[in-house]
Amino acid sequence: MDKKIKQNFKIKYLIFLFVAYFALSFAHAQNCKNFESKCSSPGEKDFSRSAMSRTIKIRQKQRYTFNITLFENKEYYISVCGKSKLGNVQLKILSGADNKLMYDNAANGFVDYVNIKSELSQKLIVEISAPTGKFSGNDAECLGILIESRKFNK
């Protein structure tokens, strides 16, 4: 009888470890949801969050690019933030027409935001990377890009 109790305990313990492992793995995979909400905000009530905001997972030496459209007579606040393993987050903004570099926060001490006033509608390319990140292996870390906008008068 004593042997059966020990066997049952071992089986229950292994099942518990198995379930705990997958529960923690699932929780870790989900921890990036809405990460962009942790990024700095301009703190002014007339800015509203854009649907262009997003959360990504990024790996060492990976560059993530996406297109955005800025509309006429709008001011945009673009902010990036990431988990501490990412180190400095590099934010580049390029012209969508000719890929010309318009802004690189590396030249400004890796400041985590930029304000852009758009007098005309235009397409831009946003490029994000973590050049100083301390990753291990193929790990990916959470990174948020918050984009807020408001109308402005010339």
C-alpha positions in Angstrom: 0.0 0.0 0.0 2.9 2.3 0.9 4.3 1.8 -2.6 1.0 2.8 -4.3 0.8 6.0 -2.3 4.3 7.0 -3.3 3.6 6.1 -7.0 0.3 8.2 -6.9 2.2 11.1 -5.3 4.9 10.9 -8.0 2.3 10.8 -10.8 0.4 13.7 -9.3 3.6 15.7 -8.7 4.7 15.1 -12.4 1.2 16.2 -13.6 1.4 19.3 -11.5 4.9 20.2 -12.8 3.7 19.6 -16.4 0.6 21.8 -16.0 2.6 24.5 -14.1 5.3 24.5 -16.9 2.7 25.1 -19.6 0.8 27.6 -17.6 3.9 29.7 -17.0 4.9 29.3 -20.7 1.5 30.5 -21.7 1.7 33.4 -19.3 5.1 34.4 -20.5 3.9 34.4 -24.1 1.0 36.6 -23.3 2.9 39.2 -21.2 3.4 41.5 -24.2 -0.2 42.3 -24.8 -0.8 46.1 -24.8 2.8 46.7 -23.9 2.7 50.0 -25.8 0.5 51.4 -23.0 3.6 51.5 -20.9 5.4 53.9 -23.2 5.6 57.6 -22.3 2.7 59.8 -23.4 2.7 63.5 -24.1 0.4 64.0 -21.1 -1.9 66.4 -22.9 -5.6 65.6 -23.1 -6.1 66.6 -26.7 -3.8 63.8 -28.0 -5.6 60.5 -28.8 -4.1 57.1 -29.3 -3.7 56.0 -32.9 -4.6 52.5 -34.2 -1.0 52.5 -35.6 0.3 51.8 -32.1 1.5 48.3 -31.6 3.4 45.8 -29.5 6.0 43.5 -30.9 8.5 40.9 -29.8 12.0 41.6 -31.0 15.2 39.5 -31.1 18.8 40.5 -30.9 20.0 42.2 -34.2 16.5 42.2 -35.5 15.0 45.3 -37.1 11.3 45.7 -37.2 9.8 48.1 -39.9 6.3 49.2 -40.6 4.5 51.9 -42.6 2.5 54.8 -41.1 0.5 57.5 -42.7 0.6 61.0 -41.2 -2.3 63.2 -42.1 -2.4 66.9 -43.0 -2.4 69.4 -40.1 -1.8 66.8 -37.4 0.9 66.6 -34.7 2.1 63.1 -33.9 3.8 61.9 -30.7 5.7 58.6 -31.3 7.1 56.8 -28.3 9.0 53.5 -27.8 9.6 51.5 -24.7 10.8 48.0 -24.0 11.8 45.6 -21.3 15.2 46.3 -19.6 17.0 43.5 -21.6 16.5 45.6 -24.7 18.8 48.3 -23.6 18.5 51.4 -25.8 15.7 51.2 -28.3 16.6 52.8 -31.6 13.8 54.6 -33.4 14.4 55.7 -37.1 11.9 57.4 -39.2 12.4 57.4 -43.0 10.5 59.0 -45.8 8.1 56.6 -47.5 8.8 58.1 -50.9 12.6 57.7 -51.1 13.7 55.9 -47.8 15.6 59.0 -46.8 16.4 59.1 -43.1 14.4 61.9 -41.4 15.1 61.1 -37.8 17.3 58.7 -35.7 17.1 58.9 -31.9 20.6 57.4 -31.7 21.9 60.8 -32.7 19.9 62.3 -29.8 21.0 60.0 -26.9 18.3 57.3 -27.7 15.5 59.6 -26.4 12.4 57.5 -26.3 10.0 59.8 -28.2 9.7 62.2 -31.1 7.1 64.9 -32.0 6.3 65.4 -35.6 4.0 68.1 -37.1 2.7 67.1 -40.5 1.5 70.0 -42.7 0.8 67.6 -45.5 -0.3 64.0 -45.6 2.6 61.7 -46.0 3.7 58.1 -45.7 6.6 57.2 -43.5 8.6 54.1 -42.5 9.3 53.5 -38.9 12.2 51.2 -38.1 12.8 49.9 -34.5 15.8 47.9 -33.2 17.6 47.2 -29.9 21.3 47.5 -30.8 22.5 47.4 -27.2 20.2 44.6 -26.0 21.4 41.8 -23.8 19.6 38.8 -25.2 20.4 35.1 -24.7 20.1 32.8 -27.6 16.9 33.2 -29.6 15.0 35.0 -26.9 12.6 37.8 -27.9 11.6 40.7 -25.7 8.5 42.9 -25.6 8.7 46.3 -27.3 5.9 48.9 -27.5 5.4 51.7 -30.0 2.8 54.3 -28.9 1.6 56.7 -31.5 -0.8 59.5 -30.5 -2.0 62.5 -32.6 -3.9 65.7 -32.4 -5.0 68.4 -34.8 -3.0 71.6 -34.9 -3.7 75.0 -36.5 -1.0 76.5 -38.7 
